[in-house]
Amino acid sequence: MNNSFIAVLVVLFNSQKEIQRLFNSLAIQSYKNFKIYIIDNSTLSIDLNNFVGQFGDIKITPSQDNIGFAKANNILAKQSMIDGCNYVLILNPDMELEYNSIEKLVELAATENTIGVVSSVLLYGHGNNNRNKIQLYGGQINFLKQQKKFLYANENIENTILPTKLVVDFVNGGSMLVKRELLEKIDLFDEAFFMYNDETDFAYRVKIAGYKTMVTSETKIWHHHNWSKENNISHYMMYYYMMRNRILFFKKHKLYLNLIIDITHQLLTLPIKVKWLSAIADLTLVKYYYLGLWRGLKGETGKANIDFNK
């Protein structure tokens, strides 16, 4: 069996309710040659002593502030590459891995030199009723227009025949294995994005560099994000950064005509957006959605100076 050294990168942000489940799933992995690297971006630090005892060799990097998903993962990736890792496995704290996940991801990545990024079928995990419901099996994207399609989304995995492996355009940024040699060529995330849509920019650079992104259905990962309307603060942050970084992507890659067309579309469809966003959370989400667009046009990067709790 491939015995590559895997660096598991975990960025925490007020993840007290999530971390135990993730670490329990890491503890039962059939593939054992991995080391966990952690940065805690939380407003209140999480006690990780129990996990250090459970895994023995965990590298914890302190953070005095929320430095964001992109920068934190970049720091951890550089540390792990110094330590000699062959792959980095980026995991959000709200993920839960099947027992063979690392094994199957490494197995697929090692089959071709041109494979740079791999992931699994990603299932909804929040609430027992959703554990067989597919969030995505990778996705397709028109990068020039940022039009995404989640493959097999919302299908029941027990009633769906998935390809064993599939070439896709992008995968969820919180559950992906990346080959070291790819990182040495194109780096990881653009820190200007802070969080959200940074994986779109990364996927675009992966494609330009001539590498494949692939998914395998031989293992499963569950995503335990709380998608309910009551989790409105999370929705505000997500849509603000997604829309701001959408604009930053167009500007970064000099897609100015596409930017003008996209902004025009966003304005013309305002009534539709109000109805859609209100159904996801409330009318305040409409404000953050369009504020993100405006701040992106103004050139804001990194962490936004916004208190989403107000």
N, C-alpha and C positions, 0 to 999 in steps of 0.2 A: 504493500500500500504506500502511496505517496506520503512521505513524512515531513512535508513542508512545515515550517514554523509560521503559525497564524497569529497575528496581532488582532485581538478583539477590542475595538474602540467603542467606548460608551461615554457619551456626554450627558450628564445629569442636569435636570432643571426641575426642581421641586418634585422629584420622582420617588418620594418615599413610599407611595402605594404601589409602585410598579417594579422596583428594583429586585425585590425578593423573587417574584415570578420569573424574571429574566434569568437571574443567577441560578435558580433551581433548574431551569432548562439547560443552562450551560454545564451544570454539574453532571448531567446524565449523558453528555455527548459521547458518541462512540469514538470520535476523533479527539485525542488527548493532547496533541502537541500545540497548545495555544496558551497565550498569556493575555491577561486583561489589562487594558490601559484606560484610566478614568480621569476625566475632569468634571468637577462639580460646579456648575454655574448657578446653583440654587441660591435663593435669598437666605435660606437657613440651611446650614451644612447638614448632610446626612451622615450618620455614624456608619462607617464602612468596616469597622473592626471585625464584625462577625464574618464578613465576606472574605476578608484577608485570611482569617483562620480556615475558612472553607476551601479556598483555592491556593493558599500558600503564597504564590508569587503574583501579587497585583501591584501595578505601578499607578499610584495616585498622584496627580498633579494638582496642586491647590490653585484656586482662582479667586481673586478678590472681588470680581464683578462678573456679570453675565457677558461673556465675550462672544457669545453666539455659537451656533452649530458649526458654521464653516471654519472659523478660526480655531475653535477647540479641537475639531477633528484634524485640522492641519497640524497642530502642535503634537497631537498624539501620534499621527502618522509618521512625522519626522523622528520622534523618539523611538518608535518601534523599528523604523528602518535602520537607525543607528545600532539597535540591538540585533539586527540581522534577519528581520522577518522576510518571508517570501510573499505573503499576502496580508492585506488588512481587511478585516471584516467589520464593517460599520453597522452598529446596532443601536437603534433608539431604545430607551429604557422600557417602553411599552410593548416590546416584542417578546414573543415566546417561541422557542425553537423546538421542532421535533428532534428526537434523540439522534438522528443521523444527518442533521442539517449541515454541519461543518464538513463532514465526510463527503457528502454528495456535491456540495458546492466546490470543494477543492478538486474532487474527481472530475467534474465537468471542466473547470478552468484549466486543468492540466492536459486535456485532450488535444488542444490546438494552441500553437504559439500566438495566433492572432486573436484569441479570446482574452479580453482585458477585464471585463466585468461580468459577474454572474450573480443570480439571485434565484429564489424559489417561487412557487406559487404562494401568494400572500392572501391570507384569510382574515375576515373580521373576527376579532376575539372578544369584544366587549359585550358580555352577556352570552349565556350558553346557547341561546337560540340562533346565534350567528356563526357558530364555530365551523360550519360547513359552507358558509357563504364566501365566495371569492371576492376580494377587493380588486386584485388585478393579477394577471399572469404576464407581467411585463406590459409594455405599452408601445404604441406607435405615435410618432409625432412629426408634424411638418415643422421643422425647426425655424424656417424662415417666417412662419406665421404663428408659431407657438400653439398650434392646434393639436391637442392630445387626445388619444383614445386609449382607455384602459381595456386590455384584452381580457375577455371572459368575465368582465365585471358583473357582480351580483348573481352569477350562476351558482348552483349548488354543486360542490365538487363531487358529491356521490352520484350525481346524475349527469356528469359531464366527462367526456373523453378528451383529456388534454394530451397534446404532444409530449413525449418524454422530454424533449428539449426543443428550444425555439429561439431563433435570433430575433431580437427586439431592438427598439430604438433607445429605450430607457427603462429603468427599474426604480422602485421606491428607494430614496436616498437613505432611509433608516434601516435597510436590510440588504446590504450588498457587499460582495467580496470583490476586492480589487487587486489585480496583480501588481507586484512591486515595480516591475520594469515599466509598466504604464505610468505609474506615479513619477518615476524618475524622468520621464519624457514630458509629461504635461502637468505635473503637480496634481493636487486634489481640488479643493473648492476655492472659488473666488471669494475672498473675505469681504468684499464690498457688499455681497448679498446678505450677509449676517445669518439668515436662515430662510428657508423656503425658496424654491425655484433654483437653488444653487445646484441641485442635481441635474436640472435641465441644461444649464450651462456646461456642467461637467460632461454630460452625455453627448453634447454637441462636439466638444473638444475630443472626446473618445473617438467619435466617428471620423472627424477630420484627421486624426492621427492614424486611421486605418485599422483600428481594433474593433472587434465584435463585442456586443453586449448580448448575453444569453440567459435564459431561464431554464430551470429543470423542474419537472413535476414529481421527481422521485423523493422529494422531501417537502415539508410544509413549514411555514412560519405564520404565527397568528399576530395580528396587530390590534392591541387592546386600547386604542384611542377611544376617548369618549366623544361620540359624534352627536350627542343629544343637544337640543336647543338650550338646555340649562347650562351647558359649558360655553357660555357666550364669550367670556374673556379669551378663551383659546381660539374661537372663531374670529374675533376681532384681530388678534395678532396674525393668525394664519392668512386671512384675506388681505390685510394691509401689506404684509411683506410679499405675498405672492404677486400682488398687482404692482407694487413698487418695483420689485425685481424683474417683473415682466418688461417694464419700461427700460430698466437698466440693461437687460439682455439685448433688446433692439439697439440701444445706443452703443453698447460695447462692441457689437459685431457690425456696426454701421449699416443697419437695416432701416434706414430713415424713411423710405417710402412705406415700408411695412408698418413702421411706428405710426405714421400719419393715418394710414388706413385703419389701424387698430384703435387708435384714440377716437376717430370719427365714429367707428362702430360702437364703442363703449358709450359714447354720448347719445347716439341715435336710439340705442336700446335701453336707455335709462328706465322707462316705465317697466319693461320686462325684468330688468335687474332688480328694481325695488321689490317686485313681487317675489322673485326667486330668493333674494337674500333675506327678506323678512321671514320666509318660510324656514330658512336654515337657522336663523337666530332671531333677529329683531331689526327694527329700522336703524338702530345704531350701527349695524354691520354695513349698511349702505354708505354711511359716512366714512367708515374706515376703508372700504373698498375704493371709493373715489379719492379719498385723501392719499391713499397709497399711489394711485396713478399720478396725482399732482406732485407729490414729493419726488417721485421718480423722474418726472419731467424737469423738476428743479435741480436734480442731480444728487439728492441725498443718498448716502451710502452708509453701510455699517448699522449700528444700533440706532433706532429711531428715538428721539427725545419725546416719547409719549408714555403717559401712564394709562395703560389700557383698562385699569380697574375703575377709572372714573367715568 
